Amino acid sequence: MGINDKILVFVDLPGGELDETGKGLLSYGARLAVTVGATWGVAVAVTPDSGQLAAFGSYGTPNVTCMTAGKTLLDTPALLGKNLAALAVEQAATMILLPHNDLGSTLAPVVAHALDAAIMTELVTVRQSADGVRLSRRALGVQIAETRVWDGKRPLVATIPPRALSQVIMPTVRPTSPTVAAWRSAVPLSGAAATIIGRIPPDPQTVDLTDAEVIFSAGKGCDPDTFEQLKELCKLLNVSFGVTRPVYDLGWTGFERMVGQTGRTVTPRLYVALGISGSMHHVGGIKDSRRIVAINSDSKAPIFPNVDEGFVGDLKEVLPRLLEQVRAGIGGGP
Ligand SMILES: Cc1cc2nc3c(=O)[nH]c(=O)nc-3n(C[C@H](O)[C@H](O)[C@H](O)COP(=O)(O)OP(=O)(O)OC[C@H]3O[C@@H](n4cnc5c(N)ncnc54)[C@H](O)[C@@H]3O)c2cc1C
């Protein structure tokens, strides 16, 4: 790839918000453009407001193309995919980046088919090599690690898993005021075989822990009282709940809540370990979390060298205070 190549990053703005995945994609796009020496730009199906445009600019986004008829397109991913492909052709984009979420993984095969492009799902790293661009992916709950070479002769459609995305703005990125252009649909807005009429987001209380975004986990340092307080905290914060093996062994939860070597391997953006010592059997299952925070009464607990942020504290004191603050924060407090 080189200066004549363009990376088109599709940011889906769910609910009109530039969420963490969107910011992560911008950061990824900016870094990738430098790595492969290409130019880049963003496509959206929702007209961004001034705040969102400023956020796009902070990631160095040079230009944003707004697909008109956004709502129709977002409700009919097949049409959105065809339009994205048409836009990619018009902009001579050689690489199309999508989030590996529900929408992105639906769009990817449609765009790839329309462009007769190569496709790589759950892409993690990209680097230039003598024989082409090397693309590595970790798929199927990270059971598969695979590297492929892309020769660049045909376009590439790639999805990036949210767990591989970081919202960090690289120090080398220069903020921009992105140019904004409206793009009228090139593909007839009819003839979709299926239209989305409803979507239920996953419930953090019941979602499989391998898909959970935020997990608070209880270890043996919890007694029955703090365990119940932690469960309530998870409900109030709408986050997922996990446990260590000794807690599972006590019969306090089902096996599906256990995290670690025998339990679930998790990759949330935030993992909070409460009263967990940090045995290798547990840490092995959480180490790919984007951010790990721990609270433990023992300052020498082995969990601490494995976390981003650690607090020495007694759960019997910390949890009631946390609960009180959260209840007050959401208006349910005394
Ligand atoms: C083959 C094998 C597979 C295993 N698989 C798993 C697995 O999948 N998942 C798993 O979790 N374990 C697994 N284990 C068990 C693992 O080795 C550890 O025994 C377990 O992870 C320890 O759990 P824990 O941290 O909750 O308990 P402990 O090691 O007992 O730690 C409790 C921690 O709580 C702290 N604490 C105590 N009171 C308080 C308080 N009031 N406030 C704050 N902190 C407090 C203590 O300082 C301590 O660090 C496996 C073991 C084997 C042999």
The ligand as a Gaussian input file, in Angstrom:
#p B3LYP/6-31G(d) Opt

LIG

0 1
 C       -6.467000     -26.998000      37.505000
 C       -7.014000     -25.793000      38.211000
 C       -7.861000     -24.954000      37.530000
 C       -8.370000     -23.830000      38.168000
 N       -9.208000     -23.011000      37.480000
 C       -9.630000     -21.879000      38.058000
 C      -10.482000     -20.968000      37.348000
 O      -10.897000     -21.196000      36.220000
 N      -10.851000     -19.825000      37.966000
 C      -10.450000     -19.513000      39.247000
 O      -10.811000     -18.437000      39.726000
 N       -9.679000     -20.377000      39.911000
 C       -9.268000     -21.539000      39.372000
 N       -8.512000     -22.398000      40.107000
 C       -8.262000     -22.083000      41.513000
 C       -7.118000     -21.095000      41.691000
 O       -5.898000     -21.799000      41.724000
 C       -7.261000     -20.291000      42.987000
 O       -7.403000     -21.171000      44.078000
 C       -8.461000     -19.343000      42.974000
 O       -8.445000     -18.562000      41.794000
 C       -8.420000     -18.414000      44.163000
 O       -9.620000     -17.720000      44.230000
 P       -9.766000     -16.417000      45.111000
 O       -8.783000     -15.410000      44.642000
 O      -11.199000     -16.056000      45.104000
 O       -9.460000     -16.916000      46.596000
 P       -8.183000     -16.744000      47.503000
 O       -6.962000     -17.182000      46.840000
 O       -8.542000     -17.361000      48.803000
 O       -8.072000     -15.157000      47.689000
 C       -8.944000     -14.366000      48.424000
 C       -8.389000     -12.953000      48.421000
 O       -9.309000     -12.110000      49.065000
 C       -8.590000     -11.170000      49.860000
 N       -9.492000     -10.756000      50.928000
 C       -9.910000     -11.464000      52.001000
 N      -10.786000     -10.742000      52.725000
 C      -10.929000      -9.558000      52.090000
 C      -11.698000      -8.377000      52.348000
 N      -12.518000      -8.291000      53.395000
 N      -11.589000      -7.340000      51.495000
 C      -10.761000      -7.403000      50.429000
 N      -10.015000      -8.491000      50.124000
 C      -10.100000      -9.552000      50.943000
 C       -7.389000     -11.920000      50.362000
 O       -6.353000     -11.023000      50.684000
 C       -7.065000     -12.816000      49.189000
 O       -6.099000     -12.218000      48.354000
 C       -8.006000     -23.538000      39.503000
 C       -7.139000     -24.398000      40.169000
 C       -6.663000     -25.530000      39.547000
 C       -5.729000     -26.426000      40.302000

